[in-house]
Amino acid sequence: MTRPTFELGGWSQTLTREPMPHFTQMMYGMVTNLDGLTTGTAGTPGWSPATSPAPRPHGYTGKVLWTYGGGLCSPKAKPADQDEIDAIVKATLDNDWDGVDFDDECQMNIPNVIATMQRLKQRHKQTRFGFISGYTYNTPASGTGMALNDKVRQVVRSGHCDQIVHYCYASRMWTDAEIERYVGQSLERTLAHGALPAQLILALTSRGLSDHNLQLFLDQVTRQRIGGLYIWAYHQLLPSHQRTIFEHLGFEPAPAACSGSGTVVQDPL
């Protein structure tokens, strides 16, 4: 089978959940307890990439990464020092992860994130940097907007980040007006910071996804010829939306046994 032009991937909190058909990238986490390097919180920790081998589902040939950070990650300004950089790299190497997906939703220490990426690249591991790409990113005249743009610029220009992931959703899909206002502008802004189109990834969620807003995202991916599309809560995609994604991005139809029954399963992430 010829490899499609675009990357397709998603996230799962559950190590036993298998990738969707045709995924080229699979991210497990979010590892939100940054002090303990676990999912969950310091008080109720979950699994850790430092002790959990990277899942290798049968028949899956794509990359498997773990996600450092994410919604409600804490504390701020991580990784804080060389010991924490070493711990991230060691967890990745010891447990056969293909790399680390940094999801900056708690004001991370960007010089140390970049230093960690550099170490990972030296060991031939993959690196991602993701951030919320809405109003703040597209309002660079504000203090917070300026700081976020500077972070992205530093990561891009470091040369150590394989992909820049643009989270263009909240707890569910943005309104159509927000999508039209911010999605294309965010991609163009990151390109202006020096990123290559192939480095850019657009991310959406299955929650609140409609035929119309899915098409808006897919049109941005193909029109700007960026790296691809990642999906939060991909296991809750309607089969019709799966088919639309596969067809629009040039993937062959999913095998019949994997195409789903038409029922959305409401289970944990």
Buried (B, 14 or more C-beta within 10 A) or exposed (E): EEEBBBBBBBBBBBBEBBBBBBBBBBBBBBBBBBEBBBBBBEEEBBBBBBEBEBBEBEEBEBBBBBBBBBBEBBEEEBBBEEEBBEBBBBBBEEBEBBBBBBBBBBBBBBEBBBBBBBBBBEEEBBBBBBBBBBEBBBBBEEEEBEEBBEBBBBBBEBEBBBBBBBBBBBEEBBEEEBBEBBBBBBBEBBBEBEBEEBBBBBBBBBEBBEEEBBEBBBEBBBEBEBBBBBBBBBBBBBBEBBBBBBEBBBBEEBEEEEBBEEEBEEEEE
